[in-house]
């Protein structure tokens, strides 16, 4: 019995923080050997560049997101959350979709915030509406879109409308078809209201936990994006200009594969000038809602059973909402 307790105590001391430090130290030790392998292969160089680009773009917003997540854990009680959100779930979904405008950041940083909202008692449909809205409707993304598409103000309105509609529609759908069994239960290892912890201790512990969890899956997602990126042949989109339906589907799939940060994807879409605006708009609506790194992070935060149901449905809804917004704001095939 004593030995069992000792082993359990030793395992508790080997936290994810120590594992992260060990991995970083190992990487520093073998970095010369790895650099030699990468330098000998052009594709490895491309994949490394994509991986670093995706990861570096996402990390600042991920850190911002987990700080918000820690603040929610420390200062937003379930009782306060119930007072803020409308009692009617459909109304709360709309409020959450609009509230996404207040969180400047990409989709990576919003995942832990949504997880924390659920842990604090918010309906999953409300948290998911916020998760889909925040990375695509916040002022930073809209300004970046306006800069990337000068002379096309309709792109800003179309992206905002298509993304907000995606968030609200998915929230409403999930409120009807979502099942608690599909999602990981609320974590109880952070019992923030007990144990005599101060709010600062609750904040730092929650932020540390969410950062380590989300960043690990961000690494996996960025690696997948890098691997898939080198398989996309250059100039492929030039052949799609006259095939609107095919172009929309291909651009939606490309958004999943490239896994760009929502603050940078508008400039990539702008560079694909051989395509009409509508497929590029769908690219911008789908990307912040579902991509390979998001799928990995959602699987880690909410569970794989959730991710395999939520991602395909979001993909279809985002294409539909983006296409409708394009016809309303851009005149369709322009």
Buried (B, 14 or more C-beta within 10 A) or exposed (E): EEEEEEEEEEEEEEEEEEEBEEEEEEEEEEEEEEEEEBEEEEEBEBBBBBBEBBBEBBBBBBBBBBBBBBBBBBEBBEEEBBEEBBEEBEEBBBBBBBBBBEBBBBBBBBBBBBBBBBBBBBBBBBBBBBBBBBBBBBEBBBBBBBEBBEEBEBBBBBBBBBBBBBBBBBBBBBBEEBEEEBBBEEBEEBEBEEEEBEEEEBBBBBBBBBBBBBBBBBBBBBBBBBBBBBEEEEEEBEEBBEEBEEBBBBBBBBBBBBBBBBBBBBBBBBEBEEBBBBBBBBBBBBBBBBBBBBBBBBBBBBBBBBBEBBBEBBBEBBBBBBBBBBBBBBEEEE
